[in-house]
């Protein structure tokens, strides 16, 4: 332990290293290496030789030799004091960095530099993915922000919130590209229920985010740093910090202990992301493969319609329809939403409307899944309940608005019950019972995978979608099937009474 502590001291710059006119190398040591955790010896040891050579020529040599003679208790005190010094110097201006033009105020202090460096190194893989998705949504988001009279570069809030992913889901149950909590989303008229979650709709959630940001900007006297901090922590948290420290300067507030580390880092992350994203080649991201912008037309859907029907009319894969409409939580449009505006590929509107009008209403939708109530037992987990009902943990969590839950016992869950109508004799083997209750019986039909079989081919063969097959068997649609594996290719349910009570009766 003492050796590790001594190595840590060798990483620390001398007091003079905090001066503005010290070399960039010492500032880097201050901003990055001084925060190494004592609980990570391997990281410390790995940095030692590199840091020893980098600091050898500095004026801190005598300071380091003196530090080596300190007892362990004083070494801990020195480390703590240095950490506090770094915290208070995060607003220190670095040598002039030529910043890109922006309609939000950009600054480049040592904390912004830290995240700029992080996104180019440890966070490079994630940031590259964010950049590749950015052009898919940024044009549409900029248009919304401009219409609302807001700076267009606020799009980079969505970048650090979700990486521009409509399916982003946080441990705190924030959802979508702008990471709205349920209550905040509903405050700005986003519909959130078991059929639809408009927090995932890139267009509607951007409108909601624009309205929220506009309110925050006015609330914090036209200060975008405080508005961004309020977006992350909540407006009341920032108002309390302002009153506590008697300051309306974000950098001053971030020196105190009241705000969480996430909020203190939020504005620097935003600025670093904007700086890099506006000039990616300058920061080593010249080879990013950008996805094309989302382009779509909207069509009015008068009644519940299966997305596979939409895909067939548009002559596109089912998943392409889902990707255009990430707000839909099921395989169809909502049943109680007349006039639902569905997005389809641009240029297909006229042909779609003509073909759709030819389909009788009762043929636009077929019941593939019904929903039941299930009371969780003592040892139930999301994974075990999902497996029992042929679905996934993520689907159950979304259906029941669950974040991270450790105990399910006693909770009444909404669960999907997969159904396949019995239309004739089975092709391979007889249906096998999976479980039975006093009022219901369900049967699975199995198939043994052969060499060359694919999920898509089996789906076509057994007249069921690849999506349903993947749910039944807890496998990903793009994963190759292993020959010899037995998979479920059909489910049959016999039920007396109302289907929605089936799971509850059996549970």
C-alpha positions in Angstrom: 0.0 0.0 0.0 2.8 2.4 0.9 4.5 1.8 -2.4 1.3 2.7 -4.2 0.9 5.9 -2.2 4.5 6.9 -3.0 3.8 6.3 -6.7 0.7 8.5 -6.4 2.8 11.3 -4.9 5.3 11.0 -7.8 2.3 11.7 -10.1 1.4 15.0 -8.3 2.7 18.3 -9.8 4.4 20.8 -7.6 2.4 23.8 -6.3 3.8 25.9 -9.0 2.2 23.7 -11.6 -1.1 25.4 -10.9 0.1 28.7 -12.4 -1.4 29.7 -15.7 1.9 30.1 -17.5 3.1 26.5 -16.7 3.6 24.1 -19.6 0.5 22.3 -20.8 2.0 19.0 -19.7 1.7 20.0 -16.0 -1.9 21.2 -16.5 -2.6 17.8 -18.0 -1.2 16.1 -15.0 -3.3 18.3 -12.8 -6.5 17.7 -14.6 -6.2 14.0 -15.3 -3.7 12.2 -13.1 -4.3 13.9 -9.8 -7.7 12.3 -9.6 -6.4 8.7 -9.9 -8.2 6.5 -7.3 -6.2 4.9 -4.5 -8.3 1.8 -5.0 -6.9 1.2 -8.5 -3.2 0.2 -8.0 -2.9 -1.2 -11.5 -3.8 2.1 -13.1 -1.3 3.9 -10.8 1.5 1.5 -11.6 0.8 1.7 -15.3 1.1 5.5 -15.2 4.2 5.7 -13.0 7.1 5.4 -15.5 5.4 7.7 -18.1 4.6 10.3 -15.5 8.1 10.1 -14.0 9.8 10.9 -17.3 7.3 13.7 -18.1 7.7 15.4 -14.8 11.5 14.9 -14.4 12.4 18.1 -16.2 9.9 20.2 -14.2 10.7 22.4 -11.2 8.8 20.0 -9.0 11.7 17.5 -8.6 12.7 18.9 -5.2 9.0 18.9 -4.1 8.6 15.3 -5.1 11.7 14.2 -3.2 10.4 16.0 -0.1 7.0 14.3 -0.5 8.6 10.9 -0.6 9.7 11.4 3.0 6.2 12.2 4.3 4.4 9.7 6.5 1.3 8.0 5.1 -1.1 10.2 7.0 0.5 13.4 5.5 0.5 11.8 2.0 -3.3 11.3 2.3 -3.6 14.9 3.4 -1.5 16.1 0.5 -3.6 14.1 -2.0 -6.9 15.5 -0.5 -5.6 19.1 -0.6 -4.5 18.7 -4.2 -7.9 17.3 -5.2 -9.5 20.4 -3.7 -7.1 22.6 -5.5 -7.9 21.0 -8.8 -11.6 21.4 -8.1 -11.2 25.1 -7.5 -9.0 25.6 -10.6 -11.4 24.0 -13.1 -12.4 27.5 -14.4 -8.8 28.4 -15.0 -8.3 29.6 -18.6 -6.0 27.5 -20.7 -3.8 28.9 -23.4 -6.0 30.3 -26.2 -7.8 27.6 -28.1 -9.4 28.7 -31.4 -13.0 27.7 -30.9 -15.6 27.1 -33.6 -18.5 29.5 -34.2 -21.5 28.6 -32.1 -24.8 30.2 -31.1 -24.3 29.0 -27.5 -21.4 30.5 -25.5 -18.3 28.3 -25.7 -15.4 28.4 -23.3 -12.3 26.3 -22.9 -11.2 25.9 -19.4 -9.4 22.9 -17.9 -12.5 20.9 -17.3 -13.7 21.4 -20.8 -10.2 20.4 -21.9 -10.5 17.3 -19.8 -13.7 16.1 -21.6 -12.3 17.1 -25.0 -9.4 14.8 -24.2 -11.6 12.1 -22.8 -13.8 12.0 -25.9 -10.7 11.6 -28.1 -9.2 8.8 -25.9 -11.2 6.6 -23.5 -14.5 7.7 -24.8 -13.5 7.7 -28.4 -15.5 4.6 -29.4 -18.8 5.9 -27.9 -18.2 9.4 -29.3 -17.6 8.0 -32.8 -21.0 6.2 -32.6 -22.7 9.4 -31.4 -21.2 11.3 -34.4 -22.3 8.6 -36.8 -25.9 8.9 -35.6 -25.8 12.7 -35.3 -26.6 13.5 -38.9 -29.6 11.2 -38.8 -31.4 13.5 -36.4 -29.5 16.9 -36.2 -31.1 18.5 -39.3 -34.7 17.8 -38.0 -33.7 18.9 -34.4 -32.1 22.1 -35.6 -35.2 23.0 -37.5 -37.4 22.6 -34.4 -35.0 24.6 -32.2 -34.8 27.4 -34.8 -38.6 27.5 -35.1 -38.8 27.9 -31.3 -36.3 30.8 -31.4 -33.5 28.8 -29.6 -29.8 28.3 -30.4 -29.5 25.4 -32.8 -26.4 24.1 -31.1 -28.5 22.9 -28.2 -28.7 19.8 -30.3 -25.6 18.7 -28.5 -27.6 18.3 -25.3 -29.2 15.3 -27.0 -25.7 14.1 -27.9 -24.5 13.9 -24.3 -27.9 12.8 -23.0 -28.4 9.8 -25.3 -25.9 9.8 -28.2 -28.9 10.6 -30.4 -30.5 7.2 -29.6 -34.3 7.1 -29.5 -34.1 3.9 -27.5 -31.8 5.2 -24.7 -33.1 4.2 -21.3 -31.3 5.3 -18.1 -31.2 3.6 -14.7 -33.3 6.5 -13.5 -36.0 5.6 -16.1 -35.3 8.6 -18.3 -36.1 7.7 -21.9 -35.4 8.8 -25.5 -33.0 11.1 -27.2 -33.7 13.9 -24.8 -33.9 11.6 -21.7 -37.2 12.8 -20.3 -38.5 11.5 -17.1 -42.1 10.4 -17.3 -43.5 13.3 -15.2 -41.5 15.9 -17.2 -42.5 14.4 -20.5 -46.2 14.5 -19.6 -45.8 18.1 -18.5 -44.9 18.9 -22.1 -47.8 16.9 -23.6 -45.9 13.7 -24.5 -48.1 10.7 -24.4 -46.7 7.8 -22.3 -48.7 4.6 -21.8 -48.5 0.9 -22.5 -49.0 1.5 -26.3 -46.9 4.5 -27.0 -44.0 6.5 -25.5 -43.5 9.8 -27.3 -40.3 10.4 -25.4 -38.8 8.1 -28.0 -40.2 10.1 -30.9 -37.3 12.3 -32.1 -39.6 15.0 -33.5 -42.1 15.3 -30.6 -39.5 14.9 -27.9 -37.4 17.7 -29.5 -40.4 20.0 -29.5 -40.9 19.1 -25.8 -37.2 19.7 -25.0 -37.3 23.1 -26.8 -40.2 24.2 -24.7 -38.5 23.0 -21.5 -35.2 24.7 -22.4 -37.0 27.9 -23.2 -38.6 28.0 -19.8 -35.2 27.2 -18.1 -33.4 30.0 -20.0 -36.0 32.5 -18.8 -35.9 31.2 -15.3 -32.1 31.6 -15.0 -31.9 35.1 -16.5 -30.8 34.0 -20.0 -27.9 31.9 -18.8 -27.5 28.8 -21.0 -25.0 27.2 -18.6 -27.5 27.3 -15.7 -30.3 26.3 -18.1 -28.3 23.2 -19.1 -27.5 22.4 -15.5 -31.2 22.7 -14.7 -32.1 20.4 -17.5 -29.8 17.8 -15.9 -30.5 18.2 -12.2 -33.9 19.9 -12.3 -34.6 23.6 -12.0 -35.3 23.4 -8.2 -31.9 21.9 -7.5 -30.1 24.8 -9.3 -32.3 27.4 -7.7 -31.3 26.0 -4.3 -27.6 26.0 -5.2 -27.9 29.7 -6.3 -29.5 30.6 -3.0 -27.0 28.6 -1.0 -23.9 30.0 -2.6 -25.3 33.5 -3.5 -24.0 33.1 -7.1 -25.5 32.8 -10.5 -22.2 31.6 -12.1 -22.2 27.9 -13.0 -18.5 27.6 -12.5 -18.7 29.0 -9.0 -21.6 26.8 -8.2 -19.7 23.7 -9.4 -17.0 24.4 -6.8 -19.3 23.7 -4.0 -20.3 20.3 -2.6 -24.1 20.7 -3.1 -24.4 19.8 -6.8 -23.7 16.2 -7.8 -20.7 15.3 -9.9 -23.0 14.5 -12.8 -24.3 18.0 -12.9 -20.9 19.6 -12.4 -19.6 17.7 -15.4 -22.7 18.3 -17.5 -21.9 21.7 -18.9 -18.2 20.9 -19.6 -19.4 17.7 -21.4 -21.8 19.7 -23.5 -19.2 22.3 -24.5 -16.6 19.6 -25.3 -19.1 17.7 -27.4 -20.1 20.8 -29.3 -16.4 21.8 -29.9 -15.5 18.4 -31.3 -18.7 17.8 -33.2 -18.5 21.1 -35.1 -14.9 20.4 -36.2 -14.5 16.6 -36.0 -11.5 16.3 -38.3 -9.5 18.7 -36.1 -9.9 16.3 -33.2 -9.2 13.1 -35.0 -12.7 12.1 -36.2 -12.2 12.5 -39.9 -13.2 8.9 -40.7 -16.7 8.8 -39.2 -19.3 7.1 -41.4 -22.3 9.3 -40.9 -25.8 7.8 -41.2 -28.1 9.6 -43.7 -30.8 11.9 -42.3 -34.1 10.5 -41.4 -36.6 11.4 -44.2 -40.2 10.5 -44.0 -43.8 11.3 -44.9 -46.6 11.0 -42.4 -49.9 9.1 -43.2 -53.1 9.2 -41.1 -54.0 5.8 -39.7 -57.8 5.7 -38.8 -57.8 2.4 -36.8 -55.4 0.0 -35.2 -53.0 -1.3 -37.9 -50.3 -4.0 -37.8 -46.9 -2.6 -38.7 -46.3 -5.7 -40.8 -49.2 -4.6 -43.0 -47.5 -1.2 -43.3 -44.2 -2.9 -44.2 -45.8 -5.0 -46.8 -47.5 -2.1 -48.5 -44.3 0.0 -48.4 -42.2 -3.0 -49.6 -39.7 -2.5 -46.8 -38.6 -4.7 -43.8 -40.7 -4.6 -40.7 -37.8 -3.3 -38.7 -37.6 -0.3 -41.0 -41.1 0.7 -40.0 -40.2 0.3 -36.3 -37.1 2.4 -36.8 -39.2 5.3 -38.3 -41.6 5.0 -35.4 -39.6 4.2 -32.3 -42.4 5.7 -30.0 -44.6 2.6 -30.7 -44.2 0.0 -27.9 -46.0 -2.8 -29.7 -46.3 -4.3 -33.1 -49.2 -2.0 -34.2 -50.6 1.5 -34.0 -52.6 2.3 -30.8 -56.2 1.2 -30.8 -57.5 4.3 -29.1 -55.7 6.9 -31.2 -57.9 7.7 -34.3 -56.0 9.7 -36.8 -52.6 8.5 -35.6 -49.8 10.0 -37.7 -47.5 7.1 -38.8 -44.2 7.8 -40.4 -43.3 5.9 -43.6 -40.4 6.4 -46.1 -40.5 9.6 -48.0 -42.0 9.3 -51.5 -44.3 6.4 -50.6 -47.3 8.3 -49.3 -49.6 8.3 -52.3 -49.0 4.6 -53.1 -49.5 3.7 -49.4 -52.8 5.5 -49.1 -54.1 3.9 -52.3 -53.2 0.4 -51.2 -54.2 0.9 -47.6 -57.7 2.0 -48.6 -58.3 -1.4 -50.3 -57.7 -3.4 -47.1 -60.8 -4.0 -45.0 -60.6 -2.7 -41.5 -60.8 -6.2 -40.0 -57.8 -7.3 -42.1 -55.5 -4.4 -41.1 -54.9 -6.0 -37.7 -54.6 -9.5 -36.3 -54.2 -10.2 -32.6 -50.8 -11.7 -32.0 -50.3 -10.8 -28.4 -52.8 -10.2 -25.6 -51.9 -8.8 -22.3 -52.4 -10.4 -18.9 -51.9 -9.5 -15.3 -49.4 -11.6 -13.3 -48.6 -11.3 -9.6 -44.9 -11.9 -9.0 -43.9 -14.7 -6.6 -41.1 -14.8 -4.0 -38.2 -15.7 -6.3 -39.4 -14.1 -9.5 -37.0 -11.8 -11.4 -37.6 -9.8 -14.5 -35.6 -12.4 -16.4 -37.5 -15.4 -15.1 -40.9 -13.8 -15.7 -39.8 -12.7 -19.2 -38.7 -16.3 -20.0 -41.9 -17.7 -18.7 -44.0 -15.5 -21.0 -41.7 -15.7 -24.0 -40.6 -12.1 -23.9 -37.6 -10.0 -22.7 -36.7 -8.2 -19.5 -36.5 -4.9 -21.4 -40.1 -5.4 -22.8 -41.4 -6.1 -19.3 -39.6 -3.1 -17.8 -41.0 -0.8 -20.4 -44.6 -2.2 -20.1 -44.5 -1.8 -16.4 -42.4 1.5 -16.2 -39.8 -0.3 -14.1 -36.3 1.0 -13.6 -33.8 -1.0 -11.7 -35.8 -3.3 -9.4 -34.4 -5.8 -7.0 -37.6 -7.3 -5.7 -40.7 -8.1 -7.7 -42.6 -10.2 -5.1 -46.2 -9.1 -4.8 -46.0 -6.7 -7.7 -48.7 -7.0 -10.3 -47.1 -7.0 -13.7 -48.6 -6.6 -17.2 -47.2 -9.4 -19.3 -47.6 -10.3 -23.0 -49.2 -13.6 -23.9 -48.1 -14.8 -27.3 -50.9 -16.5 -29.3 -50.9 -18.5 -32.6 -54.2 -19.6 -34.0 -54.5 -23.3 -34.6 -55.3 -23.6 -38.3 -54.4 -27.2 -39.1 -52.2 -30.1 -38.3 -48.6 -29.2 -37.2 -45.9 -29.6 -39.8 -43.3 -31.2 -37.5 -44.4 -33.0 -34.4 -47.4 -32.5 -32.2 -47.9 -29.5 -30.0 -46.5 -30.0 -26.5 -48.0 -28.6 -23.3 -45.9 -26.0 -21.6 -48.0 -25.4 -18.6 -51.6 -25.8 -17.5 -54.0 -24.2 -15.0 -57.5 -24.7 -13.9 -58.9 -22.4 -16.7 -56.3 -22.6 -19.4 -53.8 -24.7 -21.3 -51.0 -23.6 -23.5 -49.0 -25.7 -25.9 -45.7 -25.1 -27.7 -44.7 -26.5 -31.1 -41.0 -27.2 -31.4 -38.6 -27.5 -34.4 -35.0 -28.7 -34.4 -32.8 -26.4 -36.3 -31.0 -27.8 -39.4 -27.9 -26.6 -41.1 -28.7 -23.5 -43.3 -31.8 -22.6 -41.4 -32.3 -18.9 -40.7 -34.8 -17.1 -38.5 -36.3 -15.4 -41.5 -36.7 -18.6 -43.4 -38.3 -20.4 -40.4 -40.6 -17.4 -39.8 -41.9 -17.7 -43.4 -42.2 -21.5 -43.2 -44.3 -21.4 -40.0 -46.3 -18.3 -40.9 -45.0 -16.2 -38.0 -42.8 -13.1 -37.9 -39.1 -13.3 -37.2 -39.7 -10.8 -34.4 -42.1 -13.1 -32.6 -39.8 -16.1 -33.1 -37.0 -14.2 -31.5 -39.2 -13.2 -28.5 -40.4 -16.7 -28.0 -36.9 -18.1 -28.0 -35.0 -15.2 -26.4 -32.6 -14.9 -29.3 -31.5 -11.9 -31.3 -32.8 -11.6 -34.9 -29.3 -11.3 -36.3 -27.7 -14.2 -34.5 -27.1 -17.4 -36.5 -29.1 -20.4 -35.5 -27.1 -23.4 -34.2 -28.0 -26.7 -35.9 -29.6 -29.1 -33.4 -31.1 -26.4 -31.3 -34.8 -26.9 -30.5 -36.8 -23.7 -30.9 -40.5 -22.8 -30.4 -42.2 -22.1 -33.8 -45.8 -21.9 -32.6 -47.8 -21.4 -29.4 -51.4 -22.5 -28.9 -53.6 -21.3 -26.1 -56.9 -22.8 -24.9 -58.8 -20.6 -22.5 -62.1 -20.6 -20.8 -63.3 -17.1 -20.1 -61.3 -13.9 -20.6 -57.8 -14.1 -21.8 -56.5 -11.2 -19.8 -57.1 -13.1 -16.6 -55.1 -16.2 -17.7 -51.7 -15.4 -16.1 -53.3 -14.1 -12.9 -55.3 -17.2 -12.5 -52.2 -19.4 -13.1 -49.9 -17.2 -10.9 
